[in-house]
Every structure is written in C-alpha cells, then in structure tokens.
Amino acid sequence: MKKELRLFFLILLAFLAFYFIPFTSEGVHKAIIGGFEMLHDYARQHVLLCLVPAFFIAGTISVFVSKNAILKLLGPKAKKIIAYPVAAVSGGILAVCSCTILPLFGGIYKRGAGIGPAMAFLFTGPAINVAAIFLTGTVLGWELSFVRLFATIVSAVFIGLIMQTIFKETGEGGFVFGQDSEIPWQKTLLFLGFQMAFLITGSLKINITLKSILMTIFAIISVGIALTFDKQHQKEYISETWDFTKKILPYLFLGVFVAGVISVSLSENVVHTLLGGNRLFSNLFASVFGALMYFATLTEVPIIQSLMSLGMGKGPALALFMAGYTLSLPNMIVLTKLLGKKKAFTYFALVVIFSTTWGLIYGNLF
C-alpha cells in the first residue's frame, strides 16, 4: 500500500507540475536551458576523469579492504585514543554513502561500540567518501575540499566525545564479523594506489600530452592487476562499482539539473540576504537548511556551486556541506526512533552548532 501511495503522489506531483508551470514563459525557458547547460558542462568536465575512477576506487575499498579490522577497533574494549580517530575516518575507508550509513551505524552501536565512536562514525560516514572529496575539489577548489575534510573529522571526534560524556552508553551484544578477503593487503594497496594515481593525475593542470601518457600507464597497470584476481573477486569488484554508480549517478544528474535551474531563476538578492557573507545568521541558516533538506550523495556539490555563483559566502557553503551530508529530515526521523528523542536531538543540535562554528571560522579566516 505504501508503495502504491508513493507512486500515486509522484504521478500527482508530475501532473501538478505540468499543469501549473508556465512553460511558455521566457523565464521558465531560460531556467530549463540553464539546467541542461550545467548538465552538459558536468558531463564533459567531471564525469569521465573524476566520478568514474572514483566509483572504481569505492568498489575496490568495498571488496578488498578488511572491514573486520576496522570494526574491531570500534568495539567496547578499544582504547579511546584509537577508537575515535578510526571512527572519524572509517567512512572513507569503508566507502559508505548516505543510503548505507544508518544500518551500519545501527549495527556498530548495537553490537557494543560506545555511543561516542558510533556517533563519530555516523557524522563522517557519508561526508568523506572518495567521490565526494574529489568532486568537491575539482568543482569548488581543493581549499574548500580539504578544509571540509579536516573540519568534518575534527568535529566527529568532538561530537562523539561530547555524546559519550553526556550519555555514557554502549550497545549490547558482541561484534559479529564476516569473512575477510583472502587477497594480500600489499596487493590491495598496490591496486588502490594506481587507481588513486589515475584519479589524481586527471585533476592536475599539467601538459595534456604528459597527463594522457601518465593516465594511460596507470590505467593499463590497474587493469592488469584487476585481471590477476580470481573470477569471484572480479565479479564482486564490478558488482560493487556498478552498485555505487547506479545509486549515485542518476541523483547527481538530477541535482546538477536543479542547480542549473537555480542559478538562472533564483534572485541574487535572496541568496545575499540568507546566505551572503560570513555572518552568524547566514552560517546558522545554512546549517539548519542543510540539516532539514535531503541531498542524495554528491548532489549538494552542483547546488552549492550555483548558490556560490549567486553570492553565497564560503562559510555558509562549508556549513551547508557539513550539515547537509550528515543529516536530512528522513535521516533524523530514523535516528530519533533508533536513539530516542533525548540522544537524537542532542546530536542534531551538536551537528548544527559545529557546522555553524566551522562556517564562521572558515569564512572569516580564509
């Protein structure tokens, strides 16, 4: 029944859009063309050399990197000095995206991790995956990408420590581990290294001939290593890579189109009023807006790009990144059921406070 109701409302929404949107208006024409122009720009500049190799890297991490070793470091017996840094960076290591973070968090928390490391993992999980970091760097600049990465990791540790201090809670039950990959870690590291080299080289502004030669070499070596894996690991690798692609790319294209429409139709005065400069209000508004909105993985990059072109400050951009990746209204509903209102709303408040604070710091110091 829920599925049918969802389908009904989608059909109703489409009908209302086609019925009421004045498609003969010049403004609507410009907005639609703006959406397709931005899609054209993204397809030519960011998909082949940034997103596609990033998806392959995510597939490599998902299949070949030992998850058991990471989970053991988050357990109830792990030292804080180890558990919190591991929790803060394991989102990148495990290559989780926003659609998988909640069940992973629930599993880690209920199986015995303290609430602190679990919340640190929850905060950084979707924010520091490979594709997100590289797309932010290539589209919006590496300064913002690295500041965002640093601010997210530091905030995750402090949010986790605050939650642990307030609630002093661990989950019940022992950790359950699956079977690890039989691939030697040295081979995995080598395979991952050449893929990373291909991705990084593609983003460098160097001589095009040299870039093409280097990328061809790295691609050939990566394919050669991939062919040395057994058939089962090859199938899993392709399957995981495709899974990341099909879950992310369609929503990204939709987000890019929406961003193009926004850049044409949204008034600069509105953006300046709500998100301009690096004021407390603009950073707080960006944090709250990001926390309530739902951004499919990577879709916030083109949207923030459009808002910045209309006058959004660098601080609010960072604040929107941090809160928008971590929270959304559906995410908040699930967390409230999972944690209870007291713990959940404490976490929501901490996310908004830290996002706003980092936005103020970044916007006014850089």
Beta strands, then each sheet from edge to edge (+ up, - down):
end
